[in-house]
Amino acid sequence: MARPRYRAAAFEALALYLLTGAACILVGSSMTHLMDHFGVSLAQVAAIQSAYALGRMSTVFLTGWITERFGVRTSLLLGTALLLAFLGGIPLTHNYFVGLALAFLGGAGMGSQDAACPVILSAVYPNSYASMLSAGQALFGAGCFLPPLIMSVALAADLPFYVSYYAFAVLALVMLCAVGVFALAACNNTETYTVTFM
């Protein structure tokens, strides 16, 4: 079990799994609505999902370097901020090309999950790392499950489709605030990582 002062770090790591799971499924869950939102074809909306995937694929090594060079706290801040820009920005813009750029940034933000979360969980839960990593993956799955559910409930209540985007944008905002309560630095001495808190 994590010590109390480590709980903020554990929250960040596990919440990021949930957030990235939601972010990667939202476009696919709202494709027909995004067609009207951006005034484009289905093929063009599909490119938004591709832009998200491209953002993750093209920056994953950069995210790892940022984590090693500047620490997991910086990686988390950057990744969560980029995901917030994607989740909050898509409903606010009707410009298709801005939507593509936001999707790319969201994908880049998802790289923080791969680079930072395992470092945090291995440091906070050294004796149950595999179990906590599995918990993180379960939360990622929950993140994939929740957006379509929230969207279906919202649409049934005559609410706009982007309620689901905003719901997870709020989570990202809470995470950004929570990052401020701890300092998490990654060190690469003897191939290990250490966690330092304020």
Disulfide bonds with the S-S distance in Angstrom:
none
